[in-house]
Amino acid sequence: MFTTTDERQGLVKTYWKNVRERIVKVEPEFSRIVDKLDPGEDFPLYLAYYPYGAQIGDHDGPLIPKLDGGQYYLSDPDVPKEIFKDLGYGKNDSPFAMYAFIKPHLTAQ
């Protein structure tokens, strides 16, 4: 239900060191703050890729994209344990989300 290889689809587990250069281009101040916190691999980040026009949540909570194009709620019983461990605190709302809409020419790694 997720991958660690960023192929620009579904849910990707990553870390600050892997996405910092992409984020600093669009949110330099936020990047400076995170740099000061210096999050290591104890604090994973997830990149969620939604197709254009896809619903990202509703009154039941956030929808998480699958690699096959489907979606699921964090409250679904078959959510992978690793994802629930990292993101489960946001199963009824979206406190875990930071939405960065990055122009395509800035997303290249």
Beta strands, then each sheet from edge to edge (+ up, - down):
strand 1: 10-14
strand 2: 45-49
strand 3: 57-58
strand 4: 61-65
strand 5: 71-73
sheet 1: 1+ 2-
sheet 2: 3+ 4- 5+
end
